[in-house]
């Protein structure tokens, strides 16, 4: 009889321990997906960010020196809640974007996927600062900002790679790692294919963080994720990310103007295949009409077919 009581007691404790561990695991899990269905409750919008026809637009298409931010409305856990470890939680995010130029206007400047400690526009500036930093706080370790930038202007002060690059940023627009926008292909991933960021084409991006390594990959929307990341870099985010952060996008124009649109977005810190859930077919197309080098405001609102 005593052995039966002991067995029941041990099983009860086992169930309780599993329940506690499961509860802690769930409390640290964030997962969402938006498939061209953004609305006023999906995101918190700041500055010139708007939602137009269920698509996120970060900047004002008709205004110079425009900036906008769009953040998931709630803070998300970025470090384990049941541990004293400062190691950030893993995450996987994917999104589809389009940057489109206007006729007779030089295009600029770009946008970034970001983790921010606070909502709003505090500390943000337009033009080359992409709505992320400003002249005084760029490079300040107290920013607690992590981002991946998509930049179409080569700024000497940030040691930019070129005028069509992707960069991994820790508290500064001087990237820890950067590369010309594009993807690797070929049997041995030996062929590099450059992608023009601001030609209006829809591109899909995958950003994966696991075991202190950040992988950034991009391709045409509808194309299978390339095997080899565009950027693969070991980064220490333990001192950058706080226990909870806001996540989303920042974008800016200056005297240089272009549109910055996010068509779809997924995020998870447990499911590294969540990007597969993004709809990549039958999306609006913002490729400019005509033969102008910088396009036209008369966009072809057509359909971009996915390629499997």
C-alpha positions in Angstrom: 0.0 0.0 0.0 2.8 2.4 0.9 4.5 1.7 -2.4 1.3 2.6 -4.3 1.0 5.9 -2.3 4.6 6.7 -3.1 4.0 5.9 -6.8 0.9 8.2 -6.9 2.9 10.9 -5.0 5.8 10.7 -7.5 3.5 10.7 -10.5 1.7 13.8 -9.1 4.9 15.7 -8.7 6.1 14.6 -12.1 2.9 16.0 -13.7 3.2 19.2 -11.7 6.9 19.7 -12.8 6.0 19.1 -16.4 3.1 21.6 -16.1 5.4 24.2 -14.6 8.1 23.7 -17.3 5.4 23.8 -20.0 4.0 27.0 -18.6 7.4 28.7 -18.5 8.1 27.5 -22.0 4.8 28.9 -23.3 5.3 32.2 -21.5 8.5 32.8 -23.4 7.0 31.8 -26.8 5.9 34.4 -29.3 4.5 33.5 -32.7 2.5 35.4 -35.3 2.0 35.7 -39.0 0.5 38.5 -41.2 -0.2 37.7 -44.9 -1.0 41.0 -46.6 -3.7 41.5 -43.9 -2.2 44.2 -41.7 -4.8 46.4 -39.9 -5.0 49.0 -37.2 -4.8 46.4 -34.4 -2.0 44.4 -36.0 0.7 47.0 -35.5 1.4 50.2 -33.5 2.3 52.9 -36.1 4.5 56.0 -35.5 5.5 58.9 -37.6 4.5 58.5 -41.3 3.8 54.8 -41.1 0.4 53.8 -42.5 -1.5 50.8 -43.6 -2.8 51.0 -47.1 -4.9 48.2 -48.6 -3.7 45.9 -45.9 0.0 46.6 -46.7 2.3 48.4 -44.4 3.9 51.6 -45.8 6.7 52.9 -43.6 7.2 56.4 -45.2 5.2 59.1 -47.0 5.6 58.7 -50.7 5.2 62.5 -51.4 7.2 63.9 -48.5 11.0 64.3 -48.2 12.7 63.5 -44.9 9.9 61.1 -43.9 10.3 58.5 -41.2 8.0 55.8 -39.8 8.0 52.9 -37.4 5.7 49.9 -37.2 5.9 47.7 -34.2 4.2 44.6 -32.9 1.8 46.1 -30.2 3.1 44.1 -27.2 6.6 43.7 -25.9 7.9 40.1 -26.6 10.2 38.1 -24.3 13.7 38.0 -25.7 15.4 36.2 -22.8 14.3 33.1 -20.8 11.9 34.1 -18.0 12.7 31.0 -15.9 16.5 31.4 -16.0 19.2 33.8 -14.8 20.9 33.3 -18.1 21.5 36.5 -20.2 21.5 34.4 -23.4 18.8 35.7 -25.7 16.0 33.5 -27.0 16.3 32.2 -30.5 14.0 33.7 -33.2 13.1 33.3 -36.8 11.4 36.0 -38.8 10.5 36.3 -42.4 8.9 39.1 -44.4 8.2 40.3 -47.9 9.1 43.9 -48.9 9.1 46.2 -51.8 11.1 49.4 -52.2 10.1 51.4 -55.3 11.6 54.6 -56.7 9.8 57.6 -58.2 10.3 59.3 -61.6 12.9 62.1 -61.6 13.8 61.5 -57.9 16.9 59.8 -56.7 15.9 56.9 -54.4 16.6 56.6 -50.7 17.2 55.7 -48.1 16.1 52.3 -46.7 14.5 50.4 -43.9 15.4 48.0 -41.1 13.9 45.1 -39.2 14.5 46.0 -35.5 14.3 45.1 -31.9 13.7 48.3 -29.8 13.5 48.9 -26.0 10.7 51.5 -26.4 7.8 52.3 -28.7 7.4 55.7 -30.4 9.9 57.8 -32.3 12.3 58.8 -29.5 15.9 58.9 -30.7 14.9 58.4 -34.4 16.0 60.6 -37.4 15.2 60.4 -41.1 17.5 60.1 -44.1 20.7 58.0 -43.6 19.6 57.1 -40.0 16.7 55.0 -41.4 14.4 56.0 -38.6 16.5 53.9 -36.2 19.1 56.3 -34.7 20.0 59.9 -34.9 23.3 62.0 -35.1 23.9 61.9 -31.3 22.9 58.4 -30.3 24.3 56.3 -33.2 26.9 54.0 -31.6 25.7 54.4 -28.0 25.7 51.0 -26.2 22.8 52.2 -24.1 20.6 52.2 -27.2 19.8 48.5 -26.8 18.8 48.2 -30.4 19.4 45.3 -32.8 18.6 45.6 -36.5 19.1 44.3 -40.0 19.2 47.2 -42.5 18.3 47.3 -46.2 20.1 50.4 -47.4 20.3 52.0 -50.9 22.8 54.8 -50.1 26.5 54.5 -49.4 27.3 56.6 -46.4 31.0 57.0 -45.7 30.4 57.8 -42.1 28.9 54.3 -41.5 31.5 52.6 -43.7 28.8 51.2 -45.9 29.7 48.4 -48.3 27.9 50.0 -51.3 24.7 51.7 -52.3 22.7 48.4 -52.3 23.5 46.5 -49.2 22.2 44.5 -46.2 23.8 45.0 -42.8 23.6 43.6 -39.3 23.5 46.4 -36.8 24.2 46.4 -33.0 23.5 49.9 -31.5 24.9 51.5 -34.6 24.5 51.9 -38.3 28.2 51.0 -38.7 27.3 47.4 -39.4 29.0 44.4 -37.6 28.6 42.6 -40.9 27.3 43.6 -44.3 27.1 42.4 -47.9 25.7 43.5 -51.2 22.0 42.5 -51.4 21.5 39.2 -53.2 21.7 35.5 -52.9 23.9 32.5 -53.5 23.1 29.7 -56.0 24.7 26.9 -57.9 25.5 23.3 -57.0 28.0 24.4 -54.4 26.5 27.8 -53.7 29.4 29.4 -55.5 27.4 31.8 -57.7 26.4 35.2 -56.3 23.3 36.9 -57.8 22.9 40.6 -56.9 19.3 41.9 -56.2 18.5 45.5 -56.7 16.8 46.5 -53.4 14.8 49.4 -54.8 13.5 48.3 -58.2 9.9 47.7 -56.8 10.3 43.9 -57.0 8.9 41.9 -54.1 11.7 40.2 -52.1 11.5 37.7 -49.2 13.9 37.9 -46.3 14.6 35.3 -43.7 16.4 36.3 -40.4 17.3 33.4 -38.1 19.1 33.7 -34.7 20.3 30.6 -32.9 23.2 29.8 -30.6 24.7 33.4 -31.0 24.7 33.2 -34.8 22.6 35.4 -37.0 21.8 34.2 -40.6 20.3 36.7 -43.1 19.0 35.3 -46.4 17.0 36.9 -49.2 15.5 36.0 -52.6 12.8 36.9 -55.0 9.4 36.4 -53.3 8.1 32.9 -54.3 11.6 31.5 -54.8 12.7 28.7 -52.4 14.9 29.9 -49.6 18.6 29.7 -50.7 20.7 27.2 -48.8 23.6 29.6 -48.1 22.8 32.7 -46.2 23.8 36.1 -47.5 25.2 37.0 -44.1 26.1 34.5 -41.4 27.7 36.1 -38.4 28.4 35.3 -34.7 27.0 38.2 -32.6 26.7 38.7 -28.9 23.2 40.1 -28.2 23.3 39.4 -24.5 24.1 43.0 -23.7 22.0 44.5 -26.5 18.6 42.9 -26.0 16.8 43.5 -22.7 14.5 40.8 -21.2 11.6 42.1 -23.2 11.7 44.2 -26.5 9.5 45.6 -29.2 9.9 44.2 -32.6 9.1 45.6 -36.0 10.3 47.9 -38.8 11.7 51.4 -39.2 12.1 53.3 -42.5 13.1 56.7 -43.7 13.6 59.0 -46.7 15.6 62.2 -47.0 16.1 64.4 -50.0 16.2 61.0 -51.6 12.7 59.4 -51.8 11.3 56.0 -52.4 8.4 53.9 -51.0 9.1 51.3 -48.3 6.4 48.6 -48.1 6.1 45.4 -46.0 3.6 43.0 -47.6 3.8 40.1 -45.2 5.6 39.2 -41.9 6.0 36.2 -39.7 7.9 35.8 -36.4 8.5 33.0 -33.9 11.1 32.1 -31.3 10.4 28.4 -31.5 9.3 27.6 -35.1 12.1 28.1 -37.6 9.9 27.1 -40.5 7.3 29.8 -39.9 8.5 31.7 -43.0 7.0 28.9 -45.1 3.6 30.2 -44.0 4.0 33.4 -45.9 1.9 33.7 -49.0 4.2 34.6 -51.9 1.9 34.2 -54.9 -0.6 36.7 -56.4 0.9 39.6 -54.5 0.5 43.2 -55.6 3.4 44.4 -57.8 5.0 47.9 -57.3 7.4 47.7 -60.2 7.4 51.1 -61.9 6.1 51.5 -65.4 8.0 53.1 -68.3 11.7 53.1 -69.1 12.8 55.8 -66.7 15.8 54.9 -64.6 14.0 55.9 -61.5 10.5 54.7 -62.4 7.2 56.5 -62.1 4.5 57.2 -59.5 2.2 55.4 -62.0 2.9 51.9 -60.6 1.8 48.8 -62.3 -0.5 47.3 -59.6 -0.4 43.8 -61.0 0.3 40.3 -59.8 3.6 38.7 -59.1 3.4 35.0 -59.6 5.4 32.8 -57.2 8.1 30.4 -58.4 8.3 27.1 -56.7 
